[in-house]
Amino acid sequence: MSDKVPFAAFQSSVNQTECSVDMSEIVGTCDILFVCLDTLRYDAAIAEEESGGTPVLNRYGAWEKRHAPGNFTYPSHHAIFAGFLPSKAKAESIAGQEKLFFPKDIGMGRKIPKGGYGFETDNLVEGLHKDGYDTWCIGGVAFFDKRSALGNVFPSFFEKSCWNPSFSPMAKESAKNQVDFIIKKLEQNTDNRKIFLYLNISCIHYPNYFYLDRKSPSGDPLIPAGTRMISGSKNGNYDSLESHRAALRYADGQLGRLFEFWKSKRGKTFVICFSDHGTCYGEDGYVFHRVNHPVVGTVPYKHFFL
């Protein structure tokens, strides 16, 4: 007996999973926020959730375990902006994945799943713009910094985009600076369109040692693989899973400010909060990301309404 599934039968099963929210009721009636906690590991997110270290994010439900579509920012965001959000960890096939955003021209069966938002543009940002959204990008890591051709790829999807050095991982108050900037722009905004905002929170990315003020015992900024992590700092500071978690706690407080102001200013809003990939701190000898290690590929995800 053959275990092969006829393509026609497979195709008919695709897209049968209903979305947990109805995007047809959200798009056009709600603002939409994508909050990317760049580089956040799933285990770190869960540890802070359980210890109460992230009271703001805990308010909006538990983290869901998902698989990242890429092992560093650039490939992961190409997938995310094409509608392929981090995949459900327990889904056994493409049919079991939740497809809130669906690229009509390439999705299997080309049939929009029930509750999904279908778009025909080459990315979901432009699809939402065509459907009346004012699209904003607030950058963080270098792939959003607009200082090079590569750093302009993702910002170019948006009608409005901004980055400055105070938003980068090198700035200890990067998340505060990003939220301050968004609040200022919301206060000045006179456009009556709904907003789609993408926010790349960069503080969890390296370097994050300054959230704990840790230093290398040897004074060497390059910690050997298998101990902690590199930071590249010349004064002996180094990153670790502990400082990674401390950076998440810092980001949580800033997101609290953003969410409260957004609710008071904008009303009902749909938020998708996720990480694009994790990172290694010496696990199995690996340091950083851009490798297919489980802690790089396993990320937290949740969506909720403000």
Helices and strands as residue ranges (DSSP letters): H 7-13, H 23-26, E 31-37, H 42-51, H 55-58, E 64-67, H 73-81, E 87-88, G 94-96, E 101-103, G 108-110, E 117-119, H 124-130, E 134-138, G 142-144, G 150-152, G 155-157, E 160-162, G 165-167, H 174-188, E 195-201, G 209-211, H 241-266, E 269-274, E 280-281, G 283-285, E 287-288, H 294-297, E 298-305
